[in-house]
Every structure is written in C-alpha cells, then in structure tokens.
Amino acid sequence: MIDFHTHKLFSDGDLNPSELVRRAHVVGYRAIGLTDHVDGSNLSFVLQAILKVAADLNRYQETLVIPGIEITHAPPRQIPGLVAEARELGAAVVVVHGESPVEPVAPGTNRAAIEAGADILAHPGFISEADARLAAQNGVHLEITARSGHSLTNGHVARIASEVGARLVINTDTHSPDNLITRERALQVLVGAGMSEADAREVLTNNELLLGVLRGRLGQE
C-alpha cells in the first residue's frame, strides 16, 4: 500500500509518528505520507517537525516516510501562498483539504487548491466538472478516500474524474490505527466507488507513479 494522507499527534491523529509508521509497515505499507493539518498559524513549525521525523525514520526502517502537510480550512485566497510556502520549506507532498460534504469547508477551496498546483486535492466532495477538468490540466490528483464520511462522495469523484480525464489516487486520511488499510482493501474501496477492477488497479498505479515523483523530490531517484 502507498498512502499519501495521514495524521498524527502533530494535529488530530492518535499516534506518534514512529508508532504510525510501524503499524503501517506491519499492514504492508511501502510508503506513507505524514500530512498533518496546517494553516497560516502552524505550517512552519509543524512541517519542520515532520521533516525531521521523516529524515530520522527513513534512516532506521523500511517503509518510506514522505514529509508533507494538509492545508486545512484556510481561506481560499490564502491557499496559493500556503502551497508555495510549504514547497519552499521542503514539503515533498502538499495536500489541500477539499470541499468534503461533512465539513463546512469554504466554497472555492477546491478551485484555489487546483490553481495553486497542490499535489493532491483531498476528498473534494461534489467537485464541479470545470474544477475537475482544471485538475486534469494542472496535474492535480483527486483523492478517493477510505475515510468514513468523506467517502460519501467517492462515487461522484470517480465518475467526474473519468469523464474529464483527471488523475485519481487513493488515500486513507488515517487518524487512528484502524484507519490503515491493505492494498486489497484499497481495491474494495475503489470498486465500491463504482469503478471496474481494471480502473481501480489503474488508480493504484497512479499512486505508484506519484510516489516516483515524490522520491525524486526527496533525492531518492
């Protein structure tokens, strides 16, 4: 399993980074993104902590740890600056918390994340065709999520991405140990979103391809 979207004690997750990565390794993870919630108030110090722990863990264990952040509930007009700041500070993966139907995310967040060139737009809810088309053009990945609640619109995201050619990835948005999933479970989530098994496997391939890009950013080509 390759999962770019998880949380730890640095925001609202249950585990410290070492335990999260250890549990992920036992489940069969090859790579895991550490992407705690940030806005303008905490981006710098949270990312610095994640960068340090990722470097440390990558010295001592096998599952690749990818340092990143999830920009969450920031005002849409602030998102471009936060994406740029995260990249300048060394985030290997930049996720933006999309317009999930189960949280009061500000309208325009999806479009702001896509225009800013975030790597992943997490749980983008009832994303519009125009925004999905722009994501395809800008190379922004739309997320199919295993997370309860946010997953309510997986079918919509899968359908509209197929119509406009937007690239999908699957993530867990893990907050607690039981949120981690196997590759087989990921396939079930994708097929449950209305995808054929062939299309579901293509999404897993997209995770592989994005991992290759992020390895390059980490100097691990």
C-alpha positions as CSV (number, residue, x, y, z in Angstrom):
1,M,0.0,0.0,0.0
2,I,1.1,3.6,-0.8
3,D,-0.8,6.2,1.2
4,F,-0.1,9.9,0.9
5,H,-2.5,11.3,3.5
6,T,-2.3,10.5,7.2
7,H,-2.4,12.4,10.6
8,K,-0.5,12.1,13.8
9,L,-0.3,13.8,17.2
10,F,1.0,16.8,15.4
11,S,-2.6,17.6,14.6
12,D,-5.6,15.4,15.4
13,G,-4.2,11.9,14.9
14,D,-4.0,9.3,17.7
15,L,-0.4,8.1,17.3
16,N,3.1,9.5,17.4
17,P,5.0,9.2,14.0
18,S,7.1,6.2,14.9
19,E,4.1,4.1,16.0
20,L,2.0,5.2,13.0
21,V,4.8,4.2,10.6
22,R,5.5,0.9,12.5
23,R,1.8,-0.1,12.3
24,A,1.7,0.9,8.6
25,H,4.7,-1.3,7.9
26,V,3.1,-4.3,9.6
27,V,-0.1,-3.8,7.4
28,G,2.1,-3.8,4.3
29,Y,2.8,-0.2,3.5
30,R,5.7,0.6,1.2
31,A,5.3,4.4,1.6
32,I,3.4,6.7,3.9
33,G,2.8,10.5,3.8
34,L,2.8,12.4,7.0
35,T,0.5,15.3,6.3
36,D,-0.9,16.9,9.4
37,H,-3.4,19.7,9.3
38,V,-2.0,23.2,8.9
39,D,-3.0,26.8,8.1
40,G,-1.1,30.0,8.3
41,S,-0.6,29.8,12.0
42,N,1.3,26.5,12.3
43,L,2.6,25.5,8.8
44,S,6.2,26.3,9.5
45,F,6.8,24.6,12.8
46,V,4.6,21.5,12.0
47,L,6.4,21.0,8.8
48,Q,9.8,21.4,10.4
49,A,8.9,18.7,12.9
50,I,7.6,16.4,10.1
51,L,10.7,16.9,8.0
52,K,12.9,16.0,11.0
53,V,11.0,12.8,12.0
54,A,10.8,11.7,8.3
55,A,14.5,12.0,7.9
56,D,15.1,10.1,11.1
57,L,12.7,7.3,10.4
58,N,14.0,6.9,6.9
59,R,17.4,6.1,8.3
60,Y,16.1,3.3,10.6
61,Q,13.2,1.5,9.0
62,E,11.9,0.2,5.6
63,T,8.6,2.0,4.9
64,L,9.4,5.2,3.1
65,V,8.2,8.3,5.0
66,I,7.1,11.2,2.8
67,P,7.1,14.6,4.6
68,G,4.2,16.8,3.8
69,I,1.2,18.8,5.1
70,E,-2.5,19.1,4.6
71,I,-3.7,22.7,4.3
72,T,-7.0,22.7,6.1
73,H,-9.9,25.2,6.2
74,A,-7.6,28.0,5.2
75,P,-9.4,30.9,3.4
76,P,-9.3,30.1,-0.4
77,R,-7.4,33.3,-1.3
78,Q,-4.7,32.3,1.2
79,I,-4.2,28.8,-0.2
80,P,-1.8,29.7,-3.1
81,G,0.6,31.4,-0.7
82,L,0.5,28.5,1.7
83,V,1.2,25.9,-1.0
84,A,4.2,28.0,-2.2
85,E,5.4,28.3,1.4
86,A,5.1,24.6,2.0
87,R,7.2,23.8,-1.1
88,E,9.8,26.4,-0.2
89,L,10.1,24.8,3.3
90,G,10.7,21.4,1.8
91,A,7.3,19.6,1.8
92,A,7.6,16.6,-0.6
93,V,3.8,16.3,-0.9
94,V,1.3,19.1,-0.5
95,V,-2.3,18.1,0.2
96,V,-5.3,20.5,0.4
97,H,-8.4,19.6,2.4
98,G,-11.1,19.7,-0.2
99,E,-14.8,20.6,0.0
100,S,-16.0,17.5,1.8
101,P,-19.8,17.3,2.3
102,V,-19.3,16.5,6.0
103,E,-17.4,19.7,7.0
104,P,-18.1,23.4,6.4
105,V,-15.2,24.0,4.0
106,A,-15.3,27.4,2.3
107,P,-16.6,27.4,-1.2
108,G,-13.8,28.0,-3.7
109,T,-11.3,25.8,-1.8
110,N,-11.2,23.2,-4.5
111,R,-10.6,25.7,-7.2
112,A,-7.9,27.5,-5.1
113,A,-6.0,24.3,-4.5
114,I,-6.1,23.3,-8.1
115,E,-5.0,26.7,-9.3
116,A,-2.2,26.6,-6.8
117,G,-0.9,23.3,-8.1
118,A,-1.3,21.2,-4.9
119,D,-0.2,17.6,-5.4
120,I,-3.5,16.2,-4.1
121,L,-6.9,17.6,-3.5
122,A,-8.2,15.5,-0.7
123,H,-11.9,14.4,-0.5
124,P,-13.1,17.0,-3.0
125,G,-16.8,16.3,-2.3
126,F,-19.2,17.3,-5.1
127,I,-16.4,18.8,-7.2
128,S,-17.6,20.5,-10.3
129,E,-16.8,19.4,-13.8
130,A,-15.0,22.6,-14.5
131,D,-12.8,22.2,-11.5
132,A,-12.1,18.5,-12.2
133,R,-11.2,19.5,-15.8
134,L,-8.7,22.1,-14.5
135,A,-7.2,19.5,-12.1
136,A,-6.6,17.3,-15.1
137,Q,-4.9,20.2,-17.0
138,N,-2.8,21.2,-13.9
139,G,-1.8,17.7,-12.9
140,V,-3.5,17.8,-9.6
141,H,-4.6,14.4,-8.2
142,L,-8.1,14.0,-6.9
143,E,-8.5,11.7,-3.9
144,I,-10.6,8.7,-3.5
145,T,-10.7,8.3,0.3
146,A,-11.2,5.3,2.7
147,R,-12.2,7.8,5.4
148,S,-15.7,7.4,6.8
149,G,-17.9,10.5,6.0
150,H,-15.5,12.0,3.4
151,S,-16.1,8.8,1.3
152,L,-19.7,9.6,0.8
153,T,-18.9,11.4,-2.5
154,N,-16.3,8.9,-3.8
155,G,-18.7,7.8,-6.5
156,H,-19.2,11.3,-7.7
157,V,-15.4,12.0,-7.7
158,A,-14.7,8.7,-9.6
159,R,-17.3,9.4,-12.2
160,I,-16.4,13.0,-12.9
161,A,-12.7,12.2,-13.0
162,S,-13.3,9.6,-15.6
163,E,-15.4,12.0,-17.7
164,V,-12.7,14.7,-17.8
165,G,-9.5,12.6,-17.6
166,A,-8.5,13.8,-14.1
167,R,-6.0,11.5,-12.3
168,L,-7.1,9.8,-9.1
169,V,-5.2,8.5,-6.1
170,I,-6.5,6.5,-3.1
171,N,-5.6,7.5,0.4
172,T,-6.9,6.7,3.9
173,D,-6.8,10.1,5.7
174,T,-5.7,8.0,8.7
175,H,-6.3,9.4,12.2
176,S,-6.3,6.2,14.2
177,P,-4.6,2.7,13.8
178,D,-7.8,1.1,12.5
179,N,-7.9,3.5,9.6
180,L,-4.8,2.0,7.9
181,I,-5.7,-0.4,5.1
182,T,-4.2,-3.1,2.9
183,R,-3.9,-2.9,-0.8
184,E,-6.7,-5.4,-1.1
185,R,-9.0,-3.1,1.0
186,A,-8.0,-0.2,-1.2
187,L,-9.2,-2.1,-4.2
188,Q,-12.5,-2.7,-2.5
189,V,-12.9,1.0,-1.7
190,L,-12.3,1.8,-5.4
191,V,-14.7,-0.8,-6.7
192,G,-17.2,0.4,-4.2
193,A,-17.0,3.9,-5.7
194,G,-18.3,2.4,-8.9
195,M,-15.1,1.6,-10.7
196,S,-14.3,-1.5,-12.7
197,E,-11.5,-3.6,-11.2
198,A,-9.3,-2.6,-14.1
199,D,-9.9,1.1,-13.4
200,A,-9.3,0.5,-9.7
201,R,-6.0,-1.0,-10.4
202,E,-5.1,2.0,-12.6
203,V,-5.7,4.2,-9.6
204,L,-3.2,2.1,-7.6
205,T,-0.8,2.6,-10.4
206,N,-1.3,6.3,-10.1
207,N,-0.2,6.0,-6.5
208,E,2.9,4.3,-7.7
209,L,3.6,7.0,-10.3
210,L,3.2,9.8,-7.8
211,L,5.5,8.0,-5.4
212,G,8.1,8.1,-8.1
213,V,7.8,11.8,-8.5
214,L,8.0,12.3,-4.7
215,R,11.0,10.1,-4.5
216,G,12.7,12.5,-6.9
217,R,11.9,15.4,-4.6
218,L,13.4,13.5,-1.7
219,G,16.6,12.8,-3.8
220,Q,15.8,9.1,-3.9
221,E,15.6,8.6,-7.7
